[in-house]
Amino acid sequence: MRRYKPHTLSEAEERLMNERDLTGLHAWRRLFTELIASIDFPLEHEDESKHLSLDTILSLMRHSDRTLRQKAHRSLYQVLGGQSAILTYIYNTLIQDHQMKDRLRHYAHPMAQRNLSNQIEPEVVHTMLNVVETNYPLAQHYFALKARLLDLPQLELYDQYAPIGRQRHQIAYAQAQEMILEAFRGFDPRFADIAEAFFQQGWIDAEVRPGKRGGAFCNGYPPSNHPYILCNYTDDLRDVMTVAHELGHGIHFELARQQTLFNFYPTLPLAETASVFAEMVVFEYLLEQDRDPQTQLALICSKIEDIFATIFRQTVLTRFEEGVFAQREQRRLTTEQISAVWLDVNRRYYGDGVNQSDGYELGWSYIPHFINTPFYCYSYVFGELLVLALYGMYRDQGASFLPRYRGLLEAGASRAPADLLAELGVDLCEAGFWQLGFNELRRLVARMEELAADQQQV
């Protein structure tokens, strides 16, 4: 309440703002959600015609069949093109609403409210994003390597997530449990002991059942209760990593239970620290244990591309928001003007490594974060890059790193992220700290390049 006091209006004004949002902000967001949910995307392939949801058509961008990926890409943007007028109007209106509230609440810039809720100083965000952008050439180098692996002169947009190598065979749940616990034990026996209790006590609901909700999450609230995990395990490698991810959350919650109700739940920038770190521990274990070069190549390429999607792409999304908000101060924007900003920020990332295929100018139009949680996306960048940097510190420092890392998780949200991380010797305003994360990413790309060269594919 103290932090928000300079931006809080009188009780009567706040009541009016809330009433107004029912037919304003919330109504436009609901219109967007219902519109996107109602759209289907036609697809004809191998003499079969289907009408697919947005999630399904997007999932086809990872299919091994290039023709199918191309058809999915074309269908996605042709259909979105037919809705571009209303999607543009919705986004224009919500930007204007955001700018009006910033003025009334005395926020200095459009990202200020998000920074305040994240307890992150603007200088930290700017430093981090600038470091990301200086490392775009690493991504472009990887895209060139991948194009050669796929025997293509250049990647198209729908090629960037095409699978490479040989996917690992099915992994039973009991085997996944053994892998995860062994990986955790090699990192820190205490982490393995906490994770083992989840399996032994039945605190993980992993069975696929009719009517069970999709997705995965860890419920750790309130601190008086032990955490529970829900997921849907279907015997593939991604599910192994999902269980590891959620167990990371569970370990974080379990260690932070000594905190008060208000200090327990970590702030958004640190909320994914333990989960992503747990994924890295299991990933490194699997990469070491599997000696098949083709399977190693598939595993490491998948990991690199997941990191790219979190660090590089979410930076692109944040820069896009900054760009359109700046232009919207002067005038209402057309679809073409918004699309020009989108293509420009993407061009900086992809360079000559990926061609922005026809239709991609509307790539901004279906992303719900722009509508529901403006400037949320940099939190993904923060979380992923922070973990990569911390993992680099762990590889350098070894066992001496562990007590301070446990202390970070035990602290919950008792202090602001910068203060908590200072205990590990981290200065978030230093570009060099964020570059540590890219040193780890560069190590993965170099390993991928070695694997490809050994198989005489590059």
C-alpha positions in Angstrom: 0.0 0.0 0.0 2.9 2.3 0.7 4.5 1.6 -2.6 1.3 2.3 -4.5 0.2 5.3 -2.5 1.5 7.9 -5.0 -0.5 6.2 -7.7 -3.8 5.6 -5.8 -6.8 7.9 -6.3 -9.4 8.8 -3.7 -11.9 6.1 -2.7 -14.7 7.7 -4.8 -12.4 7.9 -7.8 -11.2 4.3 -7.4 -14.8 3.2 -7.2 -15.6 5.1 -10.5 -12.6 3.6 -12.2 -13.7 0.1 -11.2 -17.3 0.6 -12.4 -16.0 2.1 -15.7 -13.8 -0.9 -16.3 -16.8 -3.3 -16.4 -17.8 -1.8 -19.8 -14.3 -0.5 -20.7 -11.1 -2.4 -20.1 -12.7 -5.7 -19.0 -15.2 -5.7 -21.8 -12.6 -5.2 -24.5 -10.4 -7.9 -23.1 -13.4 -10.3 -23.0 -14.2 -9.4 -26.6 -10.6 -10.2 -27.7 -10.7 -13.6 -25.8 -14.0 -14.6 -27.2 -13.1 -13.6 -30.7 -9.8 -15.5 -30.7 -11.5 -18.6 -29.1 -14.3 -18.5 -31.8 -11.9 -18.5 -34.8 -11.1 -21.8 -36.5 -8.3 -22.3 -39.0 -9.0 -24.5 -42.1 -6.2 -26.9 -43.1 -6.1 -29.3 -46.0 -3.4 -31.9 -46.0 -3.1 -35.4 -47.6 -6.7 -35.3 -48.9 -8.0 -34.5 -45.4 -9.7 -31.2 -44.5 -9.8 -30.0 -40.9 -10.8 -26.9 -39.0 -8.3 -26.3 -36.1 -8.1 -24.1 -33.0 -5.4 -21.5 -32.6 -3.4 -23.7 -30.2 -3.5 -26.6 -32.6 -2.5 -24.6 -35.7 0.4 -23.1 -33.7 1.6 -26.5 -32.5 2.0 -27.6 -36.2 4.9 -25.1 -36.5 7.0 -27.8 -34.7 6.0 -30.6 -37.0 8.7 -32.5 -38.9 6.7 -32.2 -42.3 7.8 -28.9 -43.8 4.8 -28.8 -46.2 2.5 -29.1 -43.2 4.3 -26.3 -41.4 4.0 -24.1 -44.4 0.2 -24.8 -44.8 -0.4 -24.1 -41.1 1.5 -20.8 -41.3 -0.5 -19.8 -44.4 -3.8 -20.7 -42.8 -3.0 -18.9 -39.5 -2.3 -15.6 -41.1 -4.9 -15.7 -43.8 -7.6 -16.1 -41.1 -6.1 -13.5 -38.8 -6.0 -11.1 -41.8 -9.8 -11.4 -42.0 -10.1 -10.2 -38.4 -7.4 -7.6 -38.5 -9.7 -4.6 -38.4 -11.4 -5.5 -35.2 -8.1 -6.8 -33.6 -6.5 -3.5 -34.5 -9.4 -1.5 -33.0 -9.3 -3.5 -29.8 -5.6 -3.0 -29.3 -5.8 0.7 -30.1 -8.5 1.2 -27.5 -6.6 -0.7 -24.8 -3.4 1.2 -25.4 -5.4 4.5 -25.1 -7.0 3.2 -21.9 -3.6 2.3 -20.4 -2.2 5.8 -21.3 -5.2 7.5 -19.8 -4.7 5.7 -16.5 -1.0 6.3 -16.5 -1.8 10.0 -16.7 -4.4 9.9 -13.9 -2.2 7.8 -11.7 1.0 9.7 -12.4 3.0 6.9 -13.8 6.1 8.3 -15.6 6.0 5.8 -18.5 3.9 2.9 -19.8 6.1 0.2 -18.2 6.2 1.9 -14.7 3.2 0.1 -13.3 4.6 -3.3 -14.2 8.0 -2.5 -12.8 6.3 -1.4 -9.5 4.4 -4.7 -9.2 7.6 -6.6 -10.0 9.7 -4.5 -7.5 12.2 -4.0 -10.3 13.9 -0.7 -11.0 13.6 0.6 -14.7 17.4 0.7 -15.0 17.6 -3.0 -14.4 15.0 -3.7 -17.1 16.8 -1.5 -19.6 20.2 -2.9 -18.9 18.9 -6.5 -19.3 17.1 -5.8 -22.6 20.1 -4.0 -24.0 22.3 -7.0 -23.2 19.8 -9.3 -24.9 19.8 -7.2 -28.0 23.6 -7.2 -28.2 23.5 -11.0 -28.3 21.1 -11.2 -31.3 24.0 -12.3 -33.5 24.2 -15.5 -31.4 20.7 -16.4 -32.4 21.4 -15.5 -36.1 24.4 -17.8 -36.0 22.3 -20.6 -34.7 19.6 -20.1 -37.4 22.3 -20.3 -40.1 23.5 -23.6 -38.6 20.0 -25.0 -38.4 19.3 -24.0 -42.1 22.4 -26.1 -43.1 21.2 -29.0 -41.0 17.8 -28.8 -42.7 19.5 -28.4 -46.1 17.8 -25.0 -46.6 19.4 -21.8 -48.0 17.6 -19.9 -45.3 15.0 -20.6 -42.6 11.4 -19.4 -43.1 9.4 -18.4 -40.1 7.8 -21.8 -40.0 11.2 -23.6 -40.0 12.6 -22.1 -36.8 11.1 -24.8 -34.5 11.4 -27.7 -37.0 12.7 -30.8 -35.1 16.4 -31.9 -35.6 18.0 -35.2 -34.6 16.2 -38.2 -33.2 13.6 -37.8 -30.5 14.1 -39.9 -27.4 12.0 -43.0 -26.9 9.1 -43.0 -24.5 9.9 -42.6 -20.9 7.7 -44.2 -18.3 6.7 -42.2 -15.2 8.8 -44.4 -12.9 11.8 -43.9 -15.1 11.2 -40.2 -15.1 11.1 -40.2 -11.3 14.4 -42.0 -11.2 16.0 -39.6 -13.7 14.8 -36.5 -11.9 15.8 -37.6 -8.4 19.2 -38.8 -9.6 19.8 -35.4 -11.3 18.7 -33.5 -8.2 20.8 -35.6 -6.0 23.9 -34.8 -8.0 23.1 -31.1 -7.5 22.1 -31.1 -3.9 20.9 -34.1 -1.8 18.4 -31.8 0.1 16.7 -30.9 -3.1 16.4 -34.6 -4.0 15.0 -35.4 -0.5 12.3 -32.7 -0.8 11.4 -33.9 -4.4 11.3 -37.6 -3.3 8.6 -36.7 -0.7 6.4 -35.5 -3.5 6.5 -38.9 -5.2 6.3 -41.0 -2.1 3.4 -39.0 -0.5 1.3 -38.7 -3.6 1.6 -35.0 -3.9 1.9 -35.2 -7.7 -1.3 -35.9 -9.8 0.3 -37.0 -13.0 -2.3 -39.5 -14.4 -4.1 -38.6 -17.6 -7.9 -39.0 -17.0 -11.1 -38.1 -18.8 -12.3 -34.6 -17.7 -9.0 -33.7 -16.0 -7.8 -30.1 -16.8 -4.8 -29.7 -19.0 -1.5 -27.9 -18.4 0.7 -28.1 -15.3 1.1 -26.1 -12.1 2.3 -26.3 -8.6 0.0 -25.0 -5.8 2.1 -23.9 -2.9 -0.3 -21.6 -1.1 -0.8 -21.1 1.9 2.6 -21.8 3.5 1.0 -23.8 6.3 0.3 -26.6 3.8 2.8 -28.6 1.7 2.7 -27.9 -2.0 0.8 -30.1 -4.6 1.6 -30.6 -8.3 -0.8 -31.2 -11.1 0.4 -32.3 -14.5 -0.5 -34.8 -17.3 2.3 -37.2 -17.9 2.2 -38.8 -21.4 5.6 -40.6 -21.4 7.6 -38.1 -23.5 10.7 -36.1 -22.8 8.8 -32.8 -22.6 6.7 -34.2 -19.7 9.9 -35.2 -17.9 11.0 -31.6 -18.0 7.6 -30.4 -17.0 7.6 -32.6 -13.8 11.2 -31.3 -13.1 9.9 -27.7 -13.6 7.0 -28.1 -11.3 9.1 -29.9 -8.7 11.4 -26.8 -8.8 8.4 -24.7 -7.8 7.6 -27.3 -5.1 11.1 -27.1 -3.6 10.9 -23.3 -3.7 7.6 -23.3 -1.8 8.8 -25.9 0.7 11.9 -24.0 1.5 10.0 -20.7 1.8 7.4 -22.0 4.2 9.3 -20.4 7.1 8.1 -17.0 5.8 4.9 -15.2 6.8 1.8 -15.4 4.7 2.6 -12.0 3.1 6.3 -12.7 2.6 5.9 -16.3 1.3 5.0 -16.1 -2.4 8.0 -14.9 -4.6 7.6 -11.8 -6.8 7.1 -12.5 -10.5 10.7 -12.0 -11.6 11.9 -14.6 -9.1 8.8 -16.9 -9.3 10.4 -19.1 -12.0 13.9 -19.2 -10.6 13.8 -22.6 -8.9 11.7 -24.2 -11.6 13.9 -23.2 -14.5 17.0 -24.0 -12.5 15.6 -27.5 -11.8 15.0 -27.9 -15.6 18.6 -27.0 -16.3 19.9 -29.6 -13.7 17.8 -32.3 -15.3 18.7 -31.3 -18.8 22.4 -31.4 -18.1 21.9 -34.9 -16.5 20.0 -36.2 -19.5 22.6 -34.8 -21.9 25.3 -36.5 -20.0 23.6 -39.8 -19.7 22.4 -40.3 -23.3 25.3 -41.2 -25.5 23.4 -41.4 -28.8 24.6 -38.3 -30.8 21.4 -37.9 -32.7 19.3 -38.0 -29.5 21.8 -35.5 -27.9 21.4 -33.2 -30.9 17.6 -33.3 -30.6 17.7 -32.6 -26.9 20.1 -29.7 -27.1 18.4 -28.1 -30.1 15.1 -28.3 -28.3 16.6 -26.7 -25.2 18.3 -23.9 -27.2 15.1 -23.0 -29.0 13.1 -23.0 -25.8 15.6 -20.5 -24.3 15.5 -18.4 -27.5 11.7 -18.3 -27.3 11.9 -17.1 -23.7 14.8 -14.7 -23.9 15.0 -13.3 -27.4 11.3 -13.5 -28.5 10.0 -12.0 -25.2 12.5 -9.2 -25.7 11.1 -8.6 -29.2 7.5 -8.6 -27.7 8.6 -6.0 -25.1 10.3 -3.8 -27.6 7.2 -4.0 -29.8 5.0 -2.8 -26.9 7.4 0.1 -26.3 7.2 1.0 -30.0 3.5 1.0 -30.4 2.8 2.8 -27.1 5.2 5.6 -28.2 3.5 6.0 -31.6 0.0 5.8 -30.1 0.6 8.9 -28.1 0.4 10.9 -31.4 -2.5 9.2 -33.2 -4.7 6.1 -33.6 -2.7 3.5 -35.4 -3.7 1.6 -38.5 -3.1 -2.1 -38.9 -0.2 -1.3 -41.3 1.4 1.0 -38.8 1.3 -1.5 -36.0 2.6 -4.2 -38.3 5.5 -2.0 -39.4 6.6 -1.8 -35.8 6.2 -5.6 -35.4 8.3 -6.4 -38.5 11.0 -3.9 -37.5 11.6 -5.3 -34.0 11.6 -8.9 -35.4 14.0 -7.9 -38.1 16.5 -6.8 -35.5 16.3 -10.3 -34.0 16.1 -12.5 -37.0 18.5 -10.6 -39.2 19.4 -12.6 -42.3 18.9 -15.9 -40.4 15.1 -16.2 -40.8 12.9 -14.8 -43.5 9.7 -13.2 -42.1 7.3 -15.1 -44.3 4.2 -13.5 -45.9 1.5 -12.9 -43.3 3.8 -12.6 -40.4 3.2 -8.8 -40.3 0.1 -9.8 -38.2 2.1 -11.9 -35.7 1.2 -9.4 -33.0 -2.5 -9.7 -33.4 -3.3 -12.9 -31.4 -0.9 -12.6 -28.5 -2.9 -12.3 -25.3 -0.2 -10.7 -23.2 -0.5 -7.5 -25.1 -4.2 -7.4 -24.3 -4.4 -8.7 -20.7 -1.0 -8.0 -19.1 0.9 -5.2 -20.9 4.7 -5.3 -20.4 4.5 -8.6 -18.7 6.8 -10.3 -21.2 10.1 -9.0 -19.9 9.5 -11.0 -16.7 10.0 -14.1 -18.8 13.3 -12.7 -20.0 14.4 -11.8 -16.5 13.5 -15.3 -15.1 15.2 -17.3 -17.8 18.4 -15.2 -18.1 18.7 -14.9 -14.4 18.7 -18.7 -14.1 21.3 -19.1 -16.9 23.5 -16.6 -15.1 23.1 -18.3 -11.7 23.7 -21.7 -13.3 27.0 -20.3 -14.7 27.9 -19.2 -11.2 27.1 -22.7 -9.9 29.3 -24.3 -12.5 32.2 -21.9 -11.6 31.7 -22.0 -7.8 30.5 -25.6 -7.2 29.4 -26.6 -3.7 30.1 -23.1 -2.3 27.2 -21.8 -4.4 24.6 -24.0 -2.8 24.0 -22.5 0.6 23.5 -19.0 -0.9 21.2 -20.4 -3.5 19.1 -22.2 -0.9 19.0 -19.0 1.1 17.5 -17.2 -1.9 14.7 -19.7 -2.1 14.1 -19.7 1.6 13.7 -15.9 1.6 10.5 -16.1 -0.4 9.4 -12.5 -1.0 10.7 -11.1 2.2 12.8 -8.6 0.3 12.9 -7.1 -3.2 14.6 -9.2 -5.9 17.7 -6.9 -6.1 18.2 -7.2 -2.4 17.8 -10.9 -2.3 20.2 -11.5 -5.2 22.8 -9.1 -3.7 23.3 -11.9 -1.1 24.7 -14.0 -4.0 27.0 -11.2 -5.1 24.7 -10.2 -7.9 24.3 -6.6 -9.1 21.3 -6.5 -11.5 22.4 -3.1 -12.9 25.6 -4.6 -14.2 25.5 -5.7 -17.8 28.3 -8.2 -17.0 25.9 -10.2 -14.8 23.3 -10.7 -17.5 26.1 -11.6 -20.0 26.9 -14.6 -17.8 23.6 -16.0 -18.9 24.6 -15.7 -22.6 27.9 -17.3 -21.9 25.9 -20.4 -20.8 23.7 -20.1 -23.9 26.8 -19.8 -26.1 28.2 -22.9 -24.5 25.1 -24.8 -25.5 25.2 -23.5 -29.1 28.9 -24.5 -29.3 28.0 -28.0 -28.1 25.3 -28.3 -30.7 27.7 -27.2 -33.4 30.2 -29.9 -32.2 27.6 -32.6 -32.3 26.5 -31.6 -35.8 30.1 -31.5 -37.1 30.9 -34.9 -35.6 28.0 -36.3 -37.7 29.3 -34.5 -40.8 26.0 -32.7 -41.0 27.5 -29.2 -41.1 
